[in-house]
């Protein structure tokens, strides 16, 4: 579903999310949204949805298994001394 509406930015940098978009996103007054800037676009996302889509992105960065990660951490801690 694509919805496009024109909004005005206030002196404080605020704007109102049009009703159709709030309903499509399922947000109500007082709920929290994450605002990200991606490839020249402002994106509004529910925190849980963002967490779900980004979960696991760094998997394997510090090692392929628990022991490899522990070795990496110990090596890093050793470098602090």
Backbone bond lengths (Angstrom), bond angles and torsions (degrees), N, CA, C in turn:
res aa  C-N    CA-C-N  psi(-1)  N-CA   C-N-CA  omega(-1)  CA-C   N-CA-C  phi
1 X - - - 1.451 - - 1.529 108.46 -
2 X 1.280 117.35 124.68 1.462 122.55 175.52 1.519 109.20 -112.73
3 X 1.320 115.68 130.41 1.455 122.40 177.24 1.515 107.02 -127.65
4 X 1.319 117.01 132.09 1.457 120.37 176.87 1.522 109.14 -127.96
5 X 1.316 115.39 127.21 1.469 121.99 178.11 1.517 108.62 -137.30
6 X 1.299 116.24 151.35 1.456 121.85 175.37 1.527 108.46 -94.03
7 X 1.342 116.45 134.73 1.459 121.11 177.68 1.524 108.55 -130.34
8 X 1.311 116.72 158.05 1.466 121.77 177.04 1.520 109.54 -107.47
9 X 1.312 115.02 144.23 1.447 121.35 177.79 1.526 108.35 -93.05
10 X 1.337 117.10 130.68 1.465 121.41 179.96 1.528 110.31 -79.06
11 X 1.315 116.16 174.36 1.467 121.22 177.07 1.524 111.26 -58.76
12 X 1.325 116.57 -29.50 1.464 121.57 179.94 1.533 112.02 -86.42
13 X 1.320 118.06 3.61 1.458 121.17 -179.39 1.520 113.36 80.87
14 X 1.313 117.59 17.76 1.456 121.95 -177.47 1.524 111.02 -98.41
15 X 1.334 115.14 156.35 1.461 120.87 171.88 1.520 108.04 -148.33
16 X 1.314 115.85 160.62 1.460 121.91 179.78 1.520 108.29 -96.94
17 X 1.335 116.12 130.82 1.461 120.21 174.08 1.523 106.60 -75.78
18 X 1.330 118.02 121.59 1.463 119.95 -178.25 1.537 112.30 -55.43
19 X 1.325 115.02 147.66 1.457 122.28 -176.12 1.525 112.58 -52.64
20 X 1.335 117.33 -44.10 1.466 121.08 -178.62 1.529 111.16 -59.37
21 X 1.332 115.87 -37.42 1.466 120.37 -179.73 1.519 111.09 -73.55
22 X 1.331 117.03 -40.83 1.469 120.35 176.76 1.520 110.63 -60.37
23 X 1.325 115.91 -42.82 1.461 120.32 179.44 1.522 111.06 -66.37
24 X 1.331 117.63 -42.84 1.464 121.12 179.64 1.526 111.49 -63.31
25 X 1.332 116.60 -36.67 1.460 121.67 178.83 1.528 111.33 -81.45
26 X 1.315 116.60 -20.04 1.461 121.11 178.84 1.520 113.43 75.81
27 X 1.334 116.62 32.96 1.467 119.62 179.83 1.525 110.16 -103.46
28 X 1.320 112.76 148.85 1.466 119.84 179.56 1.518 109.20 -125.27
29 X 1.305 115.87 167.66 1.469 122.35 179.33 1.525 110.66 -51.87
30 X 1.322 116.05 133.25 1.454 122.10 176.97 1.521 114.96 90.16
31 X 1.338 117.80 -11.69 1.465 120.11 179.16 1.523 110.52 -76.07
32 X 1.313 115.61 155.81 1.458 121.93 -177.79 1.528 110.63 -98.40
33 X 1.327 115.51 139.49 1.463 122.31 173.88 1.524 108.69 -126.88
34 X 1.315 117.02 151.77 1.460 121.74 172.06 1.517 107.77 -94.70
35 X 1.320 116.45 138.43 1.461 121.86 177.47 1.519 106.84 -114.36
36 X 1.329 116.73 120.97 1.462 121.01 178.52 1.521 109.35 -124.42
37 X 1.305 115.29 155.74 1.455 121.97 177.40 1.521 106.45 -112.80
38 X 1.333 117.05 111.35 1.462 122.84 -174.67 1.520 110.00 -128.28
39 X 1.305 115.90 118.12 1.471 121.87 175.12 1.531 111.93 50.49
40 X 1.334 116.44 46.36 1.455 121.00 177.23 1.514 114.98 78.61
41 X 1.323 117.69 11.12 1.466 121.53 -179.57 1.523 110.13 -125.12
42 X 1.324 116.23 143.98 1.460 121.79 173.00 1.523 106.54 -90.87
43 X 1.335 116.37 127.20 1.460 121.49 -176.76 1.523 109.27 -121.64
44 X 1.325 116.76 129.25 1.459 122.77 176.01 1.523 108.38 -101.48
45 X 1.335 116.50 130.33 1.455 121.45 -176.85 1.518 109.96 -140.52
46 X 1.302 116.25 147.81 1.462 120.52 172.39 1.535 107.60 -72.76
47 X 1.328 118.52 139.81 1.468 120.72 -178.54 1.535 113.89 -54.12
48 X 1.315 118.14 -42.59 1.471 120.71 179.99 1.529 111.65 -64.28
49 X 1.314 117.22 -39.06 1.469 120.86 179.01 1.521 110.29 -65.19
50 X 1.328 116.57 -42.04 1.467 120.87 178.15 1.527 110.14 -62.26
51 X 1.337 116.30 -44.73 1.463 120.68 179.24 1.524 110.54 -61.38
52 X 1.326 117.04 -41.75 1.464 121.21 -179.28 1.525 111.45 -64.16
53 X 1.321 117.01 -42.88 1.465 120.20 -176.85 1.521 113.49 -75.99
54 X 1.333 118.12 -22.97 1.466 119.87 -179.12 1.527 112.92 -100.25
55 X 1.324 117.34 -7.42 1.467 121.17 -179.07 1.532 109.54 -60.49
56 X 1.317 115.85 130.37 1.452 120.99 175.63 1.514 115.52 88.43
57 X 1.323 118.53 -0.26 1.470 120.14 -177.60 1.528 112.80 -62.20
58 X 1.317 117.33 -31.35 1.466 120.59 -177.97 1.527 113.09 -98.06
59 X 1.320 116.42 8.19 1.460 120.54 -179.06 1.527 110.18 -56.82
60 X 1.300 116.16 129.79 1.453 121.31 178.97 1.513 114.50 87.42
61 X 1.313 118.10 -3.67 1.463 121.08 -178.18 1.516 111.99 -62.58
62 X 1.341 117.33 -39.21 1.465 120.97 -175.52 1.523 112.26 -106.41
63 X 1.310 117.19 1.59 1.460 121.05 178.52 1.507 110.77 153.86
64 X 1.335 114.98 158.44 1.462 119.28 -176.22 1.516 113.77 -85.23
65 X 1.336 116.57 -18.26 1.464 119.54 178.27 1.535 109.38 -142.58
66 X 1.317 115.64 176.80 1.469 120.96 -175.34 1.534 112.09 -60.00
67 X 1.325 116.78 -41.62 1.469 119.89 -178.85 1.525 111.17 -64.78
68 X 1.322 117.15 -39.76 1.468 120.77 178.78 1.527 110.25 -64.41
69 X 1.325 116.97 -39.75 1.465 120.88 178.39 1.522 109.85 -65.82
70 X 1.321 117.43 -42.93 1.467 121.10 178.86 1.529 110.78 -62.41
71 X 1.340 118.01 -40.82 1.468 121.00 177.09 1.522 110.42 -62.31
72 X 1.329 116.45 -41.91 1.466 120.79 178.72 1.526 110.61 -60.95
73 X 1.327 116.42 -45.92 1.468 120.91 -179.10 1.525 110.35 -62.86
74 X 1.325 117.75 -45.24 1.465 120.99 178.83 1.527 110.94 -61.15
75 X 1.310 117.63 -40.98 1.471 121.56 178.13 1.530 110.07 -61.80
76 X 1.323 116.88 -44.44 1.472 121.07 178.81 1.527 110.95 -63.12
77 X 1.331 116.34 -46.04 1.470 119.92 179.69 1.520 111.00 -61.88
78 X 1.331 117.07 -36.33 1.457 121.29 177.24 1.518 112.33 -63.76
79 X 1.309 117.00 -31.16 1.456 120.33 -179.64 1.535 113.01 -74.33
80 X 1.316 117.33 -13.35 1.459 121.72 -179.73 1.522 111.65 -76.78
81 X 1.307 116.84 -21.29 1.470 120.29 -174.23 1.493 112.41 -80.84
